[in-house]
Amino acid sequence: AISAIAFALSYIPFYYALESRSYALTIMLATASMYFLWIALERSVQGDGAWRPRAGRWLWAAWVVANLGLVFTHYYNMFFLLAQALLALTYVVARVGRKARLRAIAFGAALALIPPVMFAIVWGRFFLDQFSGASGNFAVEDSVSVNPFQLLLNSIVNPVVLGGSWVAVVAVAVPV
């Protein structure tokens, strides 16, 4: 009981709780978003290849809400939205008939653009200010003129081989 009180009054747990990233929320929202997308696609594509998105309209709405949560959780989740767009495009091309394919792609693109547009509306000005303020504030002004092969040689090969650690390289390269 005393340790619980000491932990609750300690500054370090509060500091790291505020500094922690929201990976658990990202995983939950990514899983929910992927589930809603898959089920919405399954319900919207009929057996004859027709596209009827009204069959899963609440799933499409839940997918957009989950993706909004993803984008506002961390901006790197935009890459997850790109992966979902590629999955949905592949699914539509494979399962939807030729007549309804363009309509299905336009529908998916319109819904998929909602989270990035909302993100740009809310955070766009902040990012523009950050990048414009930091554009001339770099520690190295000159461009690097080192050959990539020479950089590899200088940073990895020479210290390992000439530094006497070549036995570790051989041990890793030749498994027993």
CYANA upper distance limits for C-alpha pairs under 8 A (distance plus 0.5 A):
  1 ALA  CA      5 ILE  CA      6.85
  2 ILE  CA      6 ALA  CA      6.66
  3 SER  CA      7 PHE  CA      6.46
  4 ALA  CA      8 ALA  CA      6.55
  5 ILE  CA      9 LEU  CA      6.69
  6 ALA  CA     10 SER  CA      6.49
  7 PHE  CA     13 PRO  CA      7.90
  8 ALA  CA     13 PRO  CA      8.32
 10 SER  CA     14 PHE  CA      7.82
 11 TYR  CA     15 TYR  CA      6.68
 12 ILE  CA     16 TYR  CA      6.72
 13 PRO  CA     17 ALA  CA      6.41
 14 PHE  CA     18 LEU  CA      6.76
 15 TYR  CA     19 GLU  CA      6.76
 16 TYR  CA     20 SER  CA      6.28
 22 SER  CA     26 THR  CA      6.78
 22 SER  CA     73 THR  CA      7.42
 22 SER  CA     74 HIS  CA      8.34
 23 TYR  CA     27 ILE  CA      6.67
 24 ALA  CA     28 MET  CA      6.70
 25 LEU  CA     29 LEU  CA      6.52
 25 LEU  CA     73 THR  CA      7.97
 26 THR  CA     30 ALA  CA      6.39
 26 THR  CA     70 LEU  CA      6.64
 26 THR  CA     73 THR  CA      7.16
 26 THR  CA     74 HIS  CA      8.22
 26 THR  CA     77 ASN  CA      8.43
 27 ILE  CA     31 THR  CA      6.53
 28 MET  CA     32 ALA  CA      6.66
 29 LEU  CA     33 SER  CA      6.35
 29 LEU  CA     66 ALA  CA      6.19
 29 LEU  CA     67 ASN  CA      7.84
 29 LEU  CA     69 GLY  CA      7.36
 29 LEU  CA     70 LEU  CA      6.51
 30 ALA  CA     34 MET  CA      6.53
 30 ALA  CA     66 ALA  CA      7.99
 30 ALA  CA     67 ASN  CA      8.17
 30 ALA  CA     70 LEU  CA      7.36
 30 ALA  CA     80 PHE  CA      8.25
 31 THR  CA     35 TYR  CA      6.60
 32 ALA  CA     36 PHE  CA      6.59
 32 ALA  CA     63 TRP  CA      8.19
 32 ALA  CA     66 ALA  CA      7.19
 33 SER  CA     37 LEU  CA      6.57
 33 SER  CA     62 ALA  CA      8.16
 33 SER  CA     63 TRP  CA      5.66
 33 SER  CA     64 VAL  CA      8.37
 33 SER  CA     66 ALA  CA      5.76
 33 SER  CA     67 ASN  CA      6.73
 34 MET  CA     38 TRP  CA      6.61
 34 MET  CA     63 TRP  CA      8.29
 34 MET  CA     84 GLN  CA      7.95
 35 TYR  CA     39 ILE  CA      6.67
 36 PHE  CA     40 ALA  CA      6.35
 36 PHE  CA     59 LEU  CA      6.02
 36 PHE  CA     60 TRP  CA      7.44
 36 PHE  CA     62 ALA  CA      7.09
 36 PHE  CA     63 TRP  CA      5.73
 37 LEU  CA     41 LEU  CA      6.55
 37 LEU  CA     59 LEU  CA      7.82
 37 LEU  CA     60 TRP  CA      7.47
 37 LEU  CA     63 TRP  CA      6.45
 37 LEU  CA     88 ALA  CA      8.41
 38 TRP  CA     42 GLU  CA      6.66
 39 ILE  CA     43 ARG  CA      6.64
 39 ILE  CA     56 GLY  CA      8.39
 39 ILE  CA     59 LEU  CA      7.79
 40 ALA  CA     44 SER  CA      6.43
 40 ALA  CA     53 PRO  CA      8.16
 40 ALA  CA     56 GLY  CA      5.68
 40 ALA  CA     57 ARG  CA      8.08
 40 ALA  CA     59 LEU  CA      5.91
 40 ALA  CA     60 TRP  CA      6.54
 41 LEU  CA     45 VAL  CA      6.67
 41 LEU  CA     56 GLY  CA      8.45
 41 LEU  CA     88 ALA  CA      8.22
 41 LEU  CA     91 TYR  CA      8.46
 42 GLU  CA     46 GLN  CA      8.45
 43 ARG  CA     52 ARG  CA      8.47
 43 ARG  CA     53 PRO  CA      8.05
 43 ARG  CA     55 ALA  CA      6.47
 43 ARG  CA     56 GLY  CA      6.21
 44 SER  CA     51 TRP  CA      6.26
 44 SER  CA     52 ARG  CA      5.27
 44 SER  CA     53 PRO  CA      5.01
 44 SER  CA     54 ARG  CA      7.52
 44 SER  CA     55 ALA  CA      6.17
 44 SER  CA     56 GLY  CA      6.54
 45 VAL  CA     49 GLY  CA      6.58
 45 VAL  CA     50 ALA  CA      6.36
 45 VAL  CA     51 TRP  CA      5.49
 45 VAL  CA     52 ARG  CA      6.72
 45 VAL  CA     53 PRO  CA      8.11
 45 VAL  CA     95 ARG  CA      7.71
 45 VAL  CA     96 VAL  CA      6.95
 46 GLN  CA     50 ALA  CA      5.70
 46 GLN  CA     51 TRP  CA      6.92
 46 GLN  CA     52 ARG  CA      7.59
 48 ASP  CA     97 GLY  CA      8.11
 49 GLY  CA     95 ARG  CA      6.65
 49 GLY  CA     96 VAL  CA      4.99
 49 GLY  CA     97 GLY  CA      5.03
 49 GLY  CA    100 ALA  CA      8.37
 50 ALA  CA     96 VAL  CA      6.65
 50 ALA  CA     97 GLY  CA      6.62
 50 ALA  CA    100 ALA  CA      6.70
 51 TRP  CA     96 VAL  CA      7.06
 51 TRP  CA     97 GLY  CA      8.45
 51 TRP  CA    100 ALA  CA      6.33
 51 TRP  CA    101 ARG  CA      8.15
 51 TRP  CA    103 ARG  CA      8.38
 51 TRP  CA    104 ALA  CA      6.90
 53 PRO  CA     57 ARG  CA      6.68
 56 GLY  CA     60 TRP  CA      6.85
 57 ARG  CA     61 ALA  CA      6.78
 58 TRP  CA     62 ALA  CA      6.61
 59 LEU  CA     63 TRP  CA      6.54
 60 TRP  CA     64 VAL  CA      6.82
 61 ALA  CA     65 VAL  CA      6.77
 62 ALA  CA     66 ALA  CA      6.55
 63 TRP  CA     67 ASN  CA      6.62
 64 VAL  CA     68 LEU  CA      6.58
 64 VAL  CA    111 LEU  CA      7.32
 64 VAL  CA    112 ALA  CA      7.85
 64 VAL  CA    114 ILE  CA      7.80
 64 VAL  CA    115 PRO  CA      7.54
 65 VAL  CA     69 GLY  CA      6.76
 66 ALA  CA     70 LEU  CA      6.71
 67 ASN  CA     71 VAL  CA      6.64
 67 ASN  CA     81 LEU  CA      7.92
 67 ASN  CA    115 PRO  CA      6.70
 68 LEU  CA     72 PHE  CA      6.70
 68 LEU  CA    114 ILE  CA      8.40
 68 LEU  CA    115 PRO  CA      5.41
 68 LEU  CA    118 MET  CA      8.32
 69 GLY  CA     73 THR  CA      6.43
 70 LEU  CA     74 HIS  CA      7.08
 70 LEU  CA     75 TYR  CA      8.45
 70 LEU  CA     77 ASN  CA      6.50
 71 VAL  CA     75 TYR  CA      5.92
 71 VAL  CA     76 TYR  CA      8.15
 71 VAL  CA     77 ASN  CA      6.14
 71 VAL  CA     78 MET  CA      6.77
 71 VAL  CA    115 PRO  CA      7.06
 71 VAL  CA    116 PRO  CA      7.72
 71 VAL  CA    119 PHE  CA      7.25
 72 PHE  CA    119 PHE  CA      7.43
 73 THR  CA     77 ASN  CA      8.32
 76 TYR  CA     80 PHE  CA      8.32
 77 ASN  CA     81 LEU  CA      7.14
 78 MET  CA     82 LEU  CA      6.92
 78 MET  CA    116 PRO  CA      7.96
 79 PHE  CA     83 ALA  CA      6.86
 80 PHE  CA     84 GLN  CA      6.72
 81 LEU  CA     85 ALA  CA      6.63
 81 LEU  CA    112 ALA  CA      8.12
 82 LEU  CA     86 LEU  CA      6.83
 83 ALA  CA     87 LEU  CA      6.76
 84 GLN  CA     88 ALA  CA      6.55
 85 ALA  CA     89 LEU  CA      6.50
 85 ALA  CA    108 GLY  CA      8.49
 85 ALA  CA    109 ALA  CA      8.41
 85 ALA  CA    112 ALA  CA      7.75
 86 LEU  CA     90 THR  CA      6.60
 87 LEU  CA     91 TYR  CA      6.61
 88 ALA  CA     92 VAL  CA      6.55
 88 ALA  CA    108 GLY  CA      8.20
 89 LEU  CA     93 VAL  CA      6.60
 89 LEU  CA    105 ILE  CA      7.36
 90 THR  CA     94 ALA  CA      6.62
 91 TYR  CA     95 ARG  CA      6.44
 91 TYR  CA     96 VAL  CA      8.39
 92 VAL  CA     96 VAL  CA      5.69
 92 VAL  CA    101 ARG  CA      7.18
 92 VAL  CA    104 ALA  CA      7.51
 92 VAL  CA    105 ILE  CA      7.70
 93 VAL  CA     97 GLY  CA      8.48
 93 VAL  CA    101 ARG  CA      7.28
 96 VAL  CA    100 ALA  CA      7.03
 96 VAL  CA    101 ARG  CA      6.14
 96 VAL  CA    104 ALA  CA      8.39
 97 GLY  CA    101 ARG  CA      6.42
 98 ARG  CA    102 LEU  CA      8.25
100 ALA  CA    104 ALA  CA      6.67
101 ARG  CA    105 ILE  CA      6.68
102 LEU  CA    106 ALA  CA      6.62
103 ARG  CA    107 PHE  CA      6.60
104 ALA  CA    108 GLY  CA      6.66
105 ILE  CA    109 ALA  CA      6.50
106 ALA  CA    110 ALA  CA      6.56
107 PHE  CA    111 LEU  CA      6.86
108 GLY  CA    112 ALA  CA      6.39
109 ALA  CA    113 LEU  CA      6.58
110 ALA  CA    114 ILE  CA      7.41
112 ALA  CA    116 PRO  CA      8.37
113 LEU  CA    117 VAL  CA      6.58
114 ILE  CA    118 MET  CA      6.59
115 PRO  CA    119 PHE  CA      6.56
116 PRO  CA    120 ALA  CA      6.57
117 VAL  CA    121 ILE  CA      6.65
118 MET  CA    122 VAL  CA      6.74
119 PHE  CA    123 TRP  CA      6.22
119 PHE  CA    124 GLY  CA      7.52
120 ALA  CA    124 GLY  CA      4.82
120 ALA  CA    125 ARG  CA      8.30
121 ILE  CA    125 ARG  CA      8.26
123 TRP  CA    127 PHE  CA      6.89
124 GLY  CA    128 LEU  CA      6.73
125 ARG  CA    129 ASP  CA      6.66
126 PHE  CA    130 GLN  CA      6.66
127 PHE  CA    131 PHE  CA      6.55
128 LEU  CA    132 SER  CA      6.45
129 ASP  CA    133 GLY  CA      6.49
130 GLN  CA    134 ALA  CA      6.72
131 PHE  CA    135 SER  CA      6.34
133 GLY  CA    137 ASN  CA      8.17
134 ALA  CA    138 PHE  CA      7.99
146 VAL  CA    150 GLN  CA      7.19
146 VAL  CA    151 LEU  CA      6.94
147 ASN  CA    151 LEU  CA      6.69
148 PRO  CA    152 LEU  CA      6.72
149 PHE  CA    153 LEU  CA      6.64
150 GLN  CA    154 ASN  CA      6.49
151 LEU  CA    155 SER  CA      6.47
152 LEU  CA    156 ILE  CA      6.20
152 LEU  CA    157 VAL  CA      7.33
153 LEU  CA    157 VAL  CA      5.37
153 LEU  CA    158 ASN  CA      6.44
154 ASN  CA    158 ASN  CA      6.04
154 ASN  CA    159 PRO  CA      7.78
155 SER  CA    159 PRO  CA      7.18
156 ILE  CA    160 VAL  CA      6.70
157 VAL  CA    161 VAL  CA      6.44
157 VAL  CA    162 LEU  CA      8.45
158 ASN  CA    162 LEU  CA      5.84
158 ASN  CA    163 GLY  CA      7.67
159 PRO  CA    163 GLY  CA      5.41
159 PRO  CA    164 GLY  CA      8.48
159 PRO  CA    165 SER  CA      8.35
160 VAL  CA    164 GLY  CA      6.88
160 VAL  CA    165 SER  CA      5.43
160 VAL  CA    166 TRP  CA      6.17
160 VAL  CA    169 VAL  CA      8.18
161 VAL  CA    165 SER  CA      6.44
161 VAL  CA    166 TRP  CA      5.31
162 LEU  CA    166 TRP  CA      8.27
165 SER  CA    169 VAL  CA      7.42
166 TRP  CA    170 VAL  CA      6.78
167 VAL  CA    171 ALA  CA      6.56
168 ALA  CA    172 VAL  CA      6.66
169 VAL  CA    173 ALA  CA      6.49
170 VAL  CA    174 VAL  CA      6.36
171 ALA  CA    175 PRO  CA      7.11
